[in-house]
Amino acid sequence: MNLGEAFDRMPTEQTLPQTRLMVQAAAAACEDKKGIDTRILELDPIDSGLADFFLVTSAANDRQAIAIADEIELRLKRDFGVYSNSVEGRRKGDWVLLDYVDFVVHVFLTERRAFYDIERLRKSARPITPAEFDAELKAALAKKTRAARGKKNAPARTEPLDGKPDPAAARQPNPRKSVKKAVAKKSPAKTALKKSAKKAPAKK
């Protein structure tokens, strides 16, 4: 994968929260199935170009590894309607890999994980525990919510920041002038003068 493709894979503001929610759900499935030493690696997109995150966990035996992988697939299908792009190693169960494009799940047997040592190979990645990941996600979502509320409640500007008058505002009618015109039109004195002028006989 070249540098341009790596930049294309960099997360956007729209896609990243959804990806993080799915990683969070997958990590929760690992924890519920007693996965050992579950870690999330936030990858450097320029360095890897593979995905945004690796989720790594260990199992005591192949049956547990397959059960963890099955639980992850079930939750992501049920809660997000997504399926893994590919699944590898399910038959042996010593290293099950689930590829969800934006993140990849690695379920290892303990000795296999120590042998391949993905965390060491990805030195540029930032390791995060599921609890730390949850806290960061909650903070990011709260910040986004506050920003959205601030934009909604912000008053509309009548003048630009450069201090020049807004042409659109200049074209708007002055409410005071409108009231004066309305009062002048409905003035009783003017109405009476108009009526008397109509009744007065024309001069010969």
Backbone as a chain_set.jsonl record, in Angstrom:
{"seq": "MNLGEAFDRMPTEQTLPQTRLMVQAAAAACEDKKGIDTRILELDPIDSGLADFFLVTSAANDRQAIAIADEIELRLKRDFGVYSNSVEGRRKGDWVLLDYVDFVVHVFLTERRAFYDIERLRKSARPITPAEFDAELKAALAKKTRAARGKKNAPARTEPLDGKPDPAAARQPNPRKSVKKAVAKKSPAKTALKKSAKKAPAKK", "coords": {"N": [[0.852, -1.2, 0.0], [0.605, 2.192, -0.93], [1.717, 5.572, -0.065], [-0.316, 7.437, -0.636], [-2.65, 5.87, -0.557], [-2.58, 5.189, 2.095], [-3.108, 7.65, 3.293], [-5.714, 7.976, 2.372], [-6.992, 6.119, 3.944], [-7.003, 7.256, 6.385], [-8.754, 8.113, 9.37], [-11.92, 9.814, 9.344], [-13.924, 12.549, 10.711], [-16.525, 11.669, 10.68], [-16.487, 8.856, 10.364], [-14.813, 7.8, 12.333], [-15.941, 7.847, 15.076], [-17.957, 5.815, 14.835], [-16.4, 3.566, 14.206], [-14.888, 3.406, 16.549], [-16.896, 2.81, 18.394], [-17.597, 0.242, 17.562], [-15.2, -1.13, 18.014], [-15.119, -0.848, 20.766], [-17.369, -2.422, 21.472], [-16.496, -4.934, 20.585], [-14.277, -5.309, 22.256], [-15.591, -5.45, 24.7], [-16.933, -7.85, 24.35], [-14.77, -9.598, 24.362], [-13.946, -9.293, 27.024], [-16.192, -10.259, 28.388], [-16.14, -12.919, 27.668], [-14.013, -13.802, 29.054], [-11.477, -13.13, 28.051], [-7.913, -12.825, 27.989], [-5.724, -10.328, 29.155], [-6.581, -8.173, 27.393], [-6.019, -5.856, 24.833], [-6.0, -2.724, 23.098], [-4.713, -1.481, 20.174], [-3.922, 1.557, 18.916], [-3.338, 2.4, 15.764], [-0.751, 3.918, 13.78], [-1.717, 5.503, 10.947], [-0.152, 6.237, 8.715], [2.119, 4.784, 9.052], [1.261, 2.079, 9.048], [-1.082, 1.666, 7.371], [-2.949, -0.296, 7.345], [-5.183, -0.591, 9.101], [-7.288, 1.169, 11.46], [-7.288, 0.374, 14.087], [-5.966, -2.302, 16.123], [-7.289, -5.005, 17.829], [-6.385, -6.955, 20.452], [-6.324, -10.035, 22.095], [-6.064, -12.77, 24.483], [-6.469, -16.348, 24.825], [-7.091, -19.222, 26.869], [-7.329, -21.739, 25.757], [-8.075, -23.469, 22.611], [-10.833, -23.736, 22.248], [-11.913, -21.682, 23.824], [-10.836, -19.499, 22.458], [-12.167, -19.634, 19.977], [-14.771, -19.288, 20.899], [-14.66, -16.645, 21.842], [-14.177, -15.261, 19.419], [-16.547, -15.913, 18.049], [-18.438, -14.628, 19.676], [-17.761, -11.938, 19.331], [-18.303, -11.582, 16.581], [-21.066, -12.063, 16.625], [-22.072, -9.93, 18.235], [-21.326, -7.613, 16.805], [-22.673, -7.984, 14.441], [-25.322, -8.016, 15.38], [-25.626, -5.539, 16.776], [-24.59, -3.546, 15.089], [-24.947, -4.309, 12.508], [-22.885, -5.25, 10.872], [-20.496, -7.286, 9.142], [-17.637, -9.408, 9.341], [-14.919, -8.799, 7.158], [-13.176, -10.805, 6.452], [-12.291, -14.014, 7.821], [-9.868, -15.761, 9.59], [-8.095, -18.7, 10.626], [-9.958, -19.93, 12.288], [-10.507, -22.678, 12.352], [-8.287, -24.026, 13.503], [-7.853, -22.499, 15.808], [-5.761, -21.44, 17.265], [-4.897, -18.951, 16.58], [-7.049, -16.662, 15.836], [-8.245, -14.54, 13.413], [-10.068, -11.667, 12.779], [-11.177, -9.602, 10.324], [-12.276, -6.424, 10.066], [-11.92, -4.354, 8.35], [-11.652, -1.418, 9.072], [-10.763, -1.972, 11.579], [-8.954, -4.657, 13.159], [-9.277, -7.805, 14.637], [-7.455, -9.838, 16.83], [-7.307, -12.946, 18.131], [-5.545, -14.812, 20.244], [-3.982, -17.905, 21.269], [-2.355, -18.1, 24.425], [0.443, -18.745, 24.363], [0.992, -18.47, 21.638], [0.542, -15.766, 21.216], [2.618, -14.642, 22.707], [4.725, -15.568, 21.18], [4.451, -14.361, 18.593], [4.124, -11.676, 19.259], [2.731, -9.108, 18.663], [2.305, -6.558, 19.718], [4.892, -5.623, 20.21], [5.947, -5.572, 17.635], [4.467, -3.574, 16.436], [5.529, -0.866, 17.072], [5.01, 1.85, 16.8], [2.379, 2.072, 17.416], [-0.234, 3.019, 19.678], [-0.788, 1.649, 22.744], [-3.783, 0.756, 24.445], [-5.874, 0.181, 27.213], [-9.063, -1.529, 27.554], [-10.673, -0.125, 29.426], [-9.483, 2.441, 29.495], [-9.882, 3.111, 26.848], [-12.691, 3.229, 26.73], [-13.13, 5.444, 28.413], [-11.894, 7.516, 26.962], [-13.47, 7.496, 24.677], [-16.007, 8.231, 25.687], [-15.414, 10.823, 26.573], [-14.78, 12.057, 24.128], [-17.23, 11.881, 22.734], [-18.853, 13.392, 24.43], [-17.674, 15.908, 24.169], [-18.184, 16.4, 21.477], [-20.966, 16.554, 21.546], [-21.36, 18.831, 23.16], [-20.243, 20.775, 21.48], [-21.999, 20.675, 19.308], [-24.375, 21.542, 20.53], [-23.595, 24.122, 21.229], [-23.313, 25.344, 18.716], [-25.946, 25.274, 17.88], [-27.271, 26.948, 19.678], [-26.013, 29.364, 19.319], [-26.142, 32.912, 18.694], [-27.285, 34.531, 15.69], [-25.032, 36.24, 13.54], [-24.982, 39.696, 12.749], [-23.159, 41.312, 11.594], [-20.104, 40.927, 9.795], [-16.896, 39.482, 10.841], [-14.886, 41.226, 10.065], [-15.73, 43.785, 10.52], [-17.097, 45.275, 8.629], [-20.207, 46.482, 7.337], [-23.036, 44.375, 6.946], [-24.363, 43.658, 3.83], [-26.841, 42.412, 3.409], [-28.141, 42.858, 5.811], [-28.423, 45.595, 5.657], [-30.349, 45.895, 3.741], [-32.637, 45.122, 5.009], [-35.822, 46.092, 6.343], [-36.271, 48.961, 8.495], [-37.591, 48.605, 11.667], [-38.648, 50.721, 13.246], [-39.135, 52.793, 11.408], [-41.074, 51.565, 9.877], [-43.192, 51.393, 11.688], [-43.751, 54.114, 12.078], [-44.637, 54.826, 9.525], [-46.936, 53.297, 9.363], [-48.495, 54.427, 11.4], [-48.785, 56.998, 10.406], [-50.298, 56.557, 8.119], [-52.721, 55.734, 9.187], [-53.637, 57.967, 10.517], [-56.11, 59.93, 12.182], [-56.577, 62.652, 11.686], [-55.592, 63.139, 9.106], [-57.26, 61.514, 7.676], [-59.768, 62.723, 8.119], [-59.357, 65.211, 6.828], [-59.104, 64.387, 4.2], [-61.703, 63.417, 3.704], [-63.265, 65.769, 4.045], [-62.281, 67.28, 1.965], [-63.246, 65.948, -0.22], [-66.012, 66.388, 0.056], [-66.275, 69.141, -0.169], [-67.538, 71.811, -2.263], [-66.75, 72.426, -5.669], [-64.833, 75.275, -6.71], [-66.176, 78.039, -8.529]], "CA": [[0.0, 0.0, 0.0], [1.443, 3.379, -1.031], [1.434, 6.647, 0.894], [-1.619, 8.022, -0.941], [-3.692, 4.985, -0.041], [-2.56, 5.289, 3.559], [-3.83, 8.876, 3.65], [-7.135, 7.739, 2.118], [-7.527, 5.299, 5.009], [-7.001, 8.0, 7.644], [-10.141, 8.25, 9.821], [-12.578, 11.115, 9.273], [-14.743, 12.849, 11.888], [-17.781, 10.937, 10.603], [-16.323, 7.411, 10.464], [-14.063, 7.362, 13.51], [-16.778, 7.469, 16.222], [-18.606, 4.532, 14.578], [-15.366, 2.537, 14.34], [-14.552, 3.288, 17.968], [-18.004, 2.118, 19.064], [-17.505, -1.175, 17.236], [-14.042, -1.657, 18.755], [-15.558, -0.926, 22.164], [-18.253, -3.585, 21.592], [-15.667, -6.134, 20.432], [-13.485, -5.45, 23.481], [-16.512, -5.89, 25.749], [-17.167, -9.285, 24.114], [-13.565, -10.287, 24.862], [-13.971, -9.282, 28.484], [-17.275, -11.128, 28.855], [-15.742, -14.32, 27.435], [-12.81, -14.04, 29.863], [-10.234, -12.945, 27.315], [-6.79, -12.504, 28.876], [-4.873, -9.189, 28.792], [-7.114, -7.529, 26.181], [-5.4, -4.567, 24.532], [-6.358, -2.058, 21.846], [-3.582, -0.735, 19.613], [-4.3, 2.615, 17.969], [-2.247, 2.359, 14.799], [-0.377, 5.084, 12.996], [-2.171, 5.166, 9.581], [0.921, 6.416, 7.736], [3.078, 3.703, 9.264], [0.734, 0.753, 8.729], [-2.0, 1.666, 6.245], [-3.748, -1.512, 7.412], [-6.436, -0.371, 9.811], [-7.172, 2.205, 12.483], [-7.049, -0.264, 15.385], [-5.864, -3.734, 16.349], [-7.773, -5.479, 19.124], [-5.619, -8.172, 20.73], [-6.655, -10.694, 23.356], [-5.545, -14.135, 24.578], [-7.364, -17.38, 25.341], [-6.367, -20.323, 27.511], [-7.366, -22.901, 24.868], [-8.662, -23.167, 21.309], [-12.294, -23.601, 22.372], [-12.19, -20.338, 24.311], [-10.498, -18.562, 21.379], [-13.264, -19.667, 19.007], [-15.952, -18.701, 21.557], [-14.462, -15.188, 21.842], [-14.382, -14.79, 18.048], [-17.981, -16.036, 17.741], [-19.17, -13.59, 20.415], [-17.482, -10.653, 18.666], [-19.08, -11.558, 15.334], [-22.484, -11.969, 16.963], [-22.419, -8.588, 18.733], [-21.199, -6.595, 15.757], [-23.775, -8.217, 13.501], [-26.58, -7.658, 16.043], [-25.699, -4.138, 17.2], [-24.174, -2.602, 14.051], [-25.276, -4.827, 11.171], [-21.665, -5.41, 10.084], [-19.895, -8.617, 9.098], [-16.191, -9.362, 9.122], [-14.525, -8.897, 5.762], [-12.604, -12.148, 6.325], [-11.979, -14.703, 9.082], [-8.795, -16.731, 9.387], [-7.624, -19.448, 11.782], [-11.018, -20.424, 13.165], [-10.481, -24.142, 12.455], [-7.258, -24.444, 14.472], [-8.158, -21.804, 17.052], [-4.601, -20.914, 17.991], [-4.826, -17.528, 16.241], [-8.23, -16.322, 15.025], [-8.159, -13.151, 12.949], [-11.313, -11.121, 12.213], [-10.851, -8.353, 9.634], [-13.41, -5.528, 9.858], [-11.379, -3.291, 7.5], [-11.149, -0.297, 9.867], [-10.048, -2.55, 12.718], [-8.703, -6.082, 13.04], [-9.273, -8.498, 15.927], [-6.553, -10.987, 16.923], [-7.539, -13.767, 19.323], [-4.423, -15.747, 20.295], [-3.626, -18.684, 22.44], [-1.374, -17.315, 25.177], [1.82, -18.978, 23.89], [1.098, -17.905, 20.299], [0.654, -14.305, 21.339], [3.982, -14.353, 23.151], [5.657, -15.876, 20.097], [4.358, -13.36, 17.526], [4.357, -10.387, 19.933], [2.264, -8.025, 17.78], [2.489, -5.256, 20.382], [6.275, -5.17, 20.02], [6.152, -5.3, 16.211], [3.832, -2.287, 16.126], [6.087, 0.061, 18.064], [4.425, 3.19, 16.651], [0.988, 2.032, 17.87], [-0.473, 3.423, 21.073], [-1.589, 0.625, 23.433], [-4.829, 1.282, 25.331], [-6.723, -0.838, 27.838], [-10.485, -1.276, 27.265], [-11.201, 0.912, 30.325], [-8.98, 3.726, 29.001], [-10.551, 3.346, 25.567], [-14.062, 3.654, 27.05], [-13.082, 6.804, 28.963], [-11.583, 8.435, 25.863], [-14.636, 7.554, 23.789], [-17.041, 9.021, 26.359], [-14.984, 12.223, 26.554], [-14.891, 12.557, 22.75], [-18.65, 12.035, 22.405], [-19.367, 14.516, 25.216], [-17.151, 17.129, 23.551], [-18.917, 16.59, 20.223], [-22.322, 16.971, 21.903], [-21.296, 20.24, 23.603], [-19.987, 21.618, 20.309], [-23.243, 20.734, 18.523], [-25.316, 22.4, 21.25], [-23.117, 25.502, 21.133], [-23.647, 25.86, 17.383], [-27.399, 25.414, 17.788], [-27.717, 28.063, 20.513], [-25.26, 30.587, 19.028], [-26.957, 33.919, 17.989], [-26.873, 34.831, 14.32], [-24.254, 37.472, 13.419], [-25.507, 40.689, 11.807], [-22.019, 41.936, 10.953], [-18.969, 40.009, 9.697], [-15.825, 39.729, 11.792], [-13.988, 42.304, 9.62], [-16.281, 45.07, 10.921], [-17.847, 45.907, 7.544], [-21.646, 46.213, 7.457], [-23.589, 43.273, 6.151], [-25.314, 44.198, 2.831], [-28.165, 41.823, 3.605], [-28.755, 43.548, 6.948], [-28.767, 46.956, 5.233], [-31.563, 45.847, 2.941], [-33.789, 44.8, 5.834], [-36.553, 47.311, 6.744], [-36.12, 49.427, 9.866], [-38.898, 48.439, 12.318], [-39.173, 52.017, 13.718], [-39.685, 53.507, 10.255], [-42.304, 50.875, 9.483], [-44.241, 51.778, 12.636], [-44.115, 55.507, 11.793], [-45.445, 54.847, 8.31], [-48.246, 52.715, 9.667], [-49.228, 55.416, 12.193], [-49.121, 58.114, 9.523], [-51.369, 56.14, 7.212], [-53.97, 55.581, 9.928], [-53.87, 59.168, 11.32], [-57.498, 60.424, 12.048], [-56.611, 64.01, 11.12], [-55.435, 63.057, 7.654], [-58.469, 60.875, 7.153], [-60.833, 63.742, 8.132], [-59.065, 66.195, 5.792], [-59.418, 63.794, 2.901], [-63.159, 63.357, 3.566], [-63.793, 67.129, 3.863], [-61.879, 67.735, 0.63], [-64.151, 65.322, -1.177], [-67.35, 66.971, 0.194], [-66.257, 70.588, -0.491], [-67.915, 72.077, -3.653], [-65.682, 72.977, -6.503], [-64.913, 76.723, -6.908], [-66.518, 78.492, -9.888]], "C": [[0.884, 1.245, 0.0], [0.97, 4.465, -0.061], [0.077, 7.273, 0.65], [-2.761, 7.183, -0.414], [-3.755, 5.025, 1.474], [-3.305, 6.537, 4.019], [-5.335, 8.701, 3.43], [-7.778, 6.948, 3.239], [-7.557, 6.036, 6.342], [-8.435, 8.274, 8.065], [-10.655, 9.671, 9.675], [-13.425, 11.31, 10.521], [-16.029, 12.039, 11.888], [-17.586, 9.453, 10.897], [-15.684, 6.978, 11.774], [-14.942, 7.032, 14.707], [-17.465, 6.117, 16.036], [-17.607, 3.384, 14.734], [-15.02, 2.32, 15.797], [-15.653, 2.556, 18.735], [-17.959, 0.618, 18.786], [-16.325, -1.837, 17.947], [-14.403, -1.825, 20.229], [-16.433, -2.158, 22.389], [-17.459, -4.886, 21.49], [-14.824, -6.377, 21.681], [-14.352, -5.93, 24.637], [-16.82, -7.383, 25.6], [-15.976, -10.103, 24.598], [-13.587, -10.387, 26.384], [-15.032, -10.239, 29.02], [-16.952, -12.608, 28.685], [-14.392, -14.64, 28.097], [-11.524, -14.012, 29.049], [-9.149, -12.424, 28.247], [-5.997, -11.327, 28.298], [-5.313, -8.55, 27.469], [-6.51, -6.135, 26.024], [-5.901, -4.049, 23.19], [-5.135, -1.263, 21.398], [-4.124, 0.283, 18.617], [-3.145, 2.802, 17.01], [-1.999, 3.71, 14.16], [-0.744, 4.789, 11.539], [-1.084, 5.304, 8.526], [1.914, 5.26, 7.834], [2.539, 2.36, 8.776], [-0.125, 0.749, 7.47], [-2.924, 0.459, 6.247], [-5.132, -1.262, 7.986], [-6.217, 0.768, 10.787], [-6.8, 1.604, 13.836], [-6.788, -1.756, 15.214], [-6.443, -4.003, 17.735], [-7.126, -6.838, 19.359], [-6.051, -8.732, 22.073], [-6.126, -12.125, 23.314], [-6.602, -15.061, 25.155], [-6.524, -18.52, 25.906], [-6.322, -21.561, 26.631], [-8.11, -22.536, 23.59], [-10.179, -22.994, 21.373], [-12.658, -22.204, 22.865], [-11.905, -19.302, 23.228], [-11.627, -18.488, 20.352], [-14.528, -19.044, 19.606], [-15.857, -17.176, 21.587], [-14.737, -14.62, 20.453], [-15.86, -14.835, 17.667], [-18.792, -14.936, 18.424], [-18.967, -12.212, 19.785], [-18.31, -10.531, 17.388], [-20.569, -11.368, 15.614], [-22.87, -10.555, 17.368], [-22.351, -7.541, 17.633], [-22.278, -6.76, 14.69], [-25.085, -7.715, 14.099], [-26.694, -6.159, 16.284], [-25.395, -3.141, 16.087], [-24.507, -3.073, 12.635], [-24.068, -5.007, 10.283], [-21.149, -6.841, 10.209], [-18.395, -8.467, 8.872], [-15.899, -9.549, 7.635], [-13.902, -10.262, 5.473], [-12.311, -12.688, 7.717], [-10.914, -15.751, 8.778], [-8.478, -17.431, 10.705], [-8.693, -20.01, 12.69], [-10.911, -21.941, 13.378], [-9.472, -24.609, 13.508], [-7.486, -23.783, 15.829], [-6.97, -21.283, 17.813], [-4.368, -19.43, 17.708], [-5.993, -17.231, 15.296], [-8.155, -14.837, 14.694], [-9.479, -12.762, 12.3], [-10.991, -9.749, 11.622], [-12.126, -7.56, 9.372], [-12.99, -4.263, 9.108], [-10.801, -2.149, 8.332], [-10.477, -0.757, 11.158], [-9.976, -4.059, 12.544], [-8.611, -6.677, 14.441], [-8.339, -9.704, 15.836], [-6.849, -11.707, 18.234], [-6.49, -14.886, 19.32], [-4.571, -16.74, 21.446], [-2.461, -17.969, 23.115], [0.044, -17.488, 24.642], [2.032, -18.42, 22.487], [1.262, -16.391, 20.338], [2.055, -13.908, 21.77], [4.987, -14.571, 22.026], [5.645, -14.779, 19.029], [4.542, -11.931, 18.038], [4.002, -9.189, 19.034], [2.502, -6.655, 18.406], [3.91, -4.726, 20.184], [6.541, -4.812, 18.561], [5.572, -3.954, 15.803], [4.267, -1.243, 17.155], [5.441, 1.442, 17.993], [2.98, 3.241, 17.142], [0.896, 2.453, 19.331], [-1.333, 2.365, 21.756], [-2.553, 1.253, 24.431], [-5.564, 0.095, 25.947], [-8.177, -0.542, 27.479], [-11.075, -0.183, 28.155], [-10.756, 2.3, 29.879], [-9.669, 4.111, 27.691], [-11.976, 3.846, 25.792], [-14.083, 5.099, 27.538], [-12.814, 7.828, 27.865], [-12.783, 8.596, 24.932], [-15.744, 8.4, 24.395], [-16.685, 10.505, 26.333], [-15.137, 12.827, 25.162], [-16.348, 12.794, 22.358], [-19.271, 13.205, 23.163], [-18.917, 15.845, 24.615], [-17.902, 17.442, 22.265], [-20.334, 17.082, 20.493], [-22.348, 18.431, 22.332], [-21.088, 21.173, 22.419], [-21.245, 21.767, 19.463], [-24.27, 21.628, 19.195], [-24.904, 23.86, 21.169], [-23.454, 26.133, 19.794], [-25.135, 26.131, 17.264], [-27.883, 26.65, 18.529], [-27.014, 29.379, 20.206], [-26.148, 31.582, 18.29], [-26.401, 34.198, 16.602], [-26.14, 36.155, 14.288], [-24.915, 38.411, 12.412], [-24.379, 41.396, 11.077], [-20.89, 40.932, 10.879], [-17.864, 40.403, 10.663], [-14.918, 40.877, 11.367], [-14.546, 43.683, 9.927], [-17.08, 45.765, 9.846], [-19.321, 45.568, 7.675], [-22.079, 45.108, 6.509], [-24.589, 43.841, 5.151], [-26.717, 43.65, 3.011], [-28.895, 42.507, 4.748], [-29.185, 44.954, 6.553], [-30.065, 46.976, 4.437], [-32.814, 45.573, 3.756], [-34.488, 46.075, 6.3], [-36.32, 47.641, 8.217], [-37.482, 49.339, 10.554], [-39.503, 49.752, 12.797], [-39.811, 52.797, 12.577], [-41.007, 52.874, 9.812], [-43.462, 51.261, 10.381], [-44.709, 53.192, 12.355], [-44.992, 55.603, 10.547], [-46.848, 54.338, 8.565], [-49.105, 53.704, 10.436], [-49.687, 56.564, 11.31], [-50.279, 57.767, 8.589], [-52.718, 56.106, 7.908], [-54.299, 56.802, 10.79], [-55.296, 59.682, 11.103], [-57.57, 61.789, 11.396], [-56.519, 63.966, 9.604], [-56.68, 62.46, 7.013], [-59.609, 61.885, 7.058], [-60.614, 64.77, 7.04], [-59.411, 65.665, 4.415], [-60.925, 63.761, 2.661], [-63.751, 64.731, 3.311], [-63.456, 67.661, 2.485], [-62.796, 67.148, -0.425], [-65.534, 65.973, -1.149], [-67.398, 68.423, -0.233], [-66.634, 70.79, -1.948], [-66.788, 72.699, -4.438], [-65.908, 74.458, -6.697], [-65.222, 77.026, -8.363], [-65.597, 79.595, -10.326]], "O": [[1.799, 1.36, 0.815], [-0.019, 4.306, 0.653], [-0.625, 7.612, 1.602], [-3.735, 7.717, 0.117], [-4.826, 4.912, 2.07], [-4.041, 6.502, 5.004], [-6.141, 9.216, 4.207], [-8.979, 7.079, 3.474], [-8.075, 5.51, 7.327], [-9.262, 8.631, 7.226], [-9.903, 10.627, 9.863], [-13.629, 10.376, 11.297], [-16.578, 11.745, 12.95], [-18.402, 8.845, 11.589], [-15.983, 5.894, 12.275], [-14.712, 5.996, 15.33], [-17.55, 5.343, 16.989], [-17.928, 2.353, 15.324], [-14.873, 1.181, 16.24], [-15.361, 1.766, 19.633], [-18.249, -0.187, 19.671], [-16.435, -2.966, 18.425], [-14.039, -2.818, 20.859], [-16.262, -2.863, 23.383], [-17.724, -5.835, 22.228], [-14.672, -7.518, 22.117], [-13.903, -6.725, 25.463], [-16.952, -8.096, 26.594], [-16.149, -11.175, 25.177], [-13.285, -11.436, 26.954], [-14.794, -10.948, 29.998], [-17.423, -13.448, 29.451], [-13.726, -15.614, 27.745], [-10.594, -14.772, 29.317], [-9.43, -11.674, 29.182], [-5.643, -11.32, 27.119], [-4.513, -8.406, 26.545], [-6.495, -5.341, 26.965], [-6.187, -4.819, 22.273], [-4.592, -0.466, 22.162], [-4.713, -0.083, 17.6], [-2.089, 3.305, 17.394], [-2.905, 4.531, 14.016], [-0.14, 3.901, 10.938], [-1.088, 4.568, 7.54], [2.473, 4.817, 6.83], [3.272, 1.587, 8.159], [0.081, -0.086, 6.589], [-3.613, 0.209, 5.258], [-6.136, -1.681, 7.41], [-5.104, 1.274, 10.929], [-6.096, 2.225, 14.632], [-7.307, -2.393, 14.298], [-6.12, -3.306, 18.696], [-7.298, -7.762, 18.564], [-6.135, -8.006, 23.064], [-5.782, -12.636, 22.248], [-7.505, -14.632, 25.873], [-5.394, -18.75, 25.476], [-5.388, -22.356, 26.733], [-8.695, -21.458, 23.48], [-10.744, -22.192, 20.63], [-13.614, -21.607, 22.372], [-12.649, -18.33, 23.091], [-11.997, -17.401, 19.909], [-15.271, -18.353, 18.909], [-16.858, -16.489, 21.383], [-15.443, -13.621, 20.316], [-16.37, -13.909, 17.038], [-19.717, -14.379, 17.833], [-19.902, -11.414, 19.716], [-18.941, -9.503, 17.145], [-21.247, -10.607, 14.924], [-23.882, -10.032, 16.901], [-23.224, -6.677, 17.539], [-22.738, -5.778, 14.108], [-25.873, -7.064, 13.412], [-27.743, -5.569, 16.027], [-25.881, -2.011, 16.124], [-24.363, -2.315, 11.676], [-24.19, -4.928, 9.061], [-21.335, -7.508, 11.227], [-17.95, -7.49, 8.269], [-16.542, -10.346, 6.951], [-14.077, -10.813, 4.386], [-12.111, -11.93, 8.666], [-11.041, -16.527, 7.832], [-8.58, -16.829, 11.774], [-8.377, -20.521, 13.764], [-11.197, -22.431, 14.47], [-9.776, -25.491, 14.312], [-7.334, -24.42, 16.871], [-7.132, -20.734, 18.903], [-3.724, -18.735, 18.494], [-5.924, -17.52, 14.101], [-8.019, -13.993, 15.58], [-9.955, -13.436, 11.386], [-10.579, -8.84, 12.344], [-12.959, -7.964, 8.56], [-13.638, -3.223, 9.225], [-9.59, -1.926, 8.31], [-9.707, -0.008, 11.76], [-10.815, -4.665, 11.878], [-7.952, -6.123, 15.321], [-8.416, -10.492, 14.893], [-6.666, -11.147, 19.314], [-6.545, -15.794, 18.491], [-5.203, -16.447, 22.46], [-1.668, -17.305, 22.447], [0.771, -16.508, 24.482], [3.123, -17.946, 22.169], [2.037, -15.818, 19.571], [2.616, -12.942, 21.253], [5.982, -13.852, 21.926], [6.704, -14.316, 18.606], [5.062, -11.076, 17.32], [4.86, -8.373, 18.695], [2.859, -5.704, 17.711], [4.11, -3.524, 20.011], [7.271, -3.863, 18.275], [6.114, -3.274, 14.932], [3.478, -0.802, 17.991], [5.335, 2.13, 19.009], [2.41, 4.324, 17.271], [1.829, 2.263, 20.11], [-2.495, 2.194, 21.389], [-2.188, 2.167, 25.171], [-5.842, -0.888, 25.26], [-8.496, 0.594, 27.13], [-11.895, 0.608, 27.689], [-11.556, 3.236, 29.88], [-9.993, 5.275, 27.458], [-12.421, 4.78, 25.123], [-14.94, 5.886, 27.135], [-13.438, 8.889, 27.839], [-13.073, 9.695, 24.459], [-16.36, 9.204, 23.695], [-17.55, 11.349, 26.098], [-15.571, 13.97, 25.023], [-16.664, 13.799, 21.72], [-20.108, 13.926, 22.622], [-19.694, 16.798, 24.559], [-18.221, 18.598, 21.989], [-20.85, 17.926, 19.761], [-23.234, 19.186, 21.932], [-21.69, 22.245, 22.36], [-21.531, 22.852, 18.957], [-24.963, 22.391, 18.522], [-25.755, 24.742, 21.055], [-23.834, 27.302, 19.726], [-25.545, 27.1, 16.625], [-28.799, 27.33, 18.068], [-27.376, 30.412, 20.769], [-26.848, 31.19, 17.356], [-25.195, 34.108, 16.373], [-26.569, 37.109, 14.938], [-25.355, 37.976, 11.348], [-24.614, 42.019, 10.042], [-20.717, 40.146, 11.81], [-17.875, 41.495, 11.232], [-14.237, 41.457, 12.214], [-13.889, 44.678, 9.62], [-17.703, 46.787, 10.134], [-19.655, 44.457, 8.089], [-21.54, 44.949, 5.413], [-25.576, 44.451, 5.563], [-27.691, 44.368, 2.783], [-30.106, 42.717, 4.685], [-30.193, 45.458, 7.048], [-30.796, 47.966, 4.46], [-33.928, 45.764, 3.269], [-33.813, 47.052, 6.624], [-36.191, 46.757, 9.064], [-38.443, 49.94, 10.074], [-40.723, 49.911, 12.772], [-40.878, 53.389, 12.736], [-41.94, 53.576, 9.421], [-44.586, 51.439, 9.909], [-45.909, 53.467, 12.384], [-45.962, 56.361, 10.514], [-47.825, 54.879, 8.047], [-50.302, 53.823, 10.173], [-50.812, 57.049, 11.431], [-51.136, 58.607, 8.312], [-53.744, 56.411, 7.299], [-55.134, 56.713, 11.69], [-55.689, 59.865, 9.951], [-58.5, 62.072, 10.641], [-57.258, 64.656, 8.902], [-57.09, 62.871, 5.928], [-60.334, 61.92, 6.063], [-61.571, 65.175, 6.379], [-59.94, 66.387, 3.569], [-61.384, 64.041, 1.553], [-64.637, 64.875, 2.468], [-64.239, 68.404, 1.893], [-63.085, 67.802, -1.427], [-66.173, 66.106, -2.193], [-68.459, 68.906, -0.626], [-66.144, 70.062, -2.81], [-65.965, 73.429, -3.886], [-67.054, 74.885, -6.837], [-64.675, 76.428, -9.289], [-65.729, 80.104, -11.439]]}, "num_chains": 1, "name": "protein.A"}
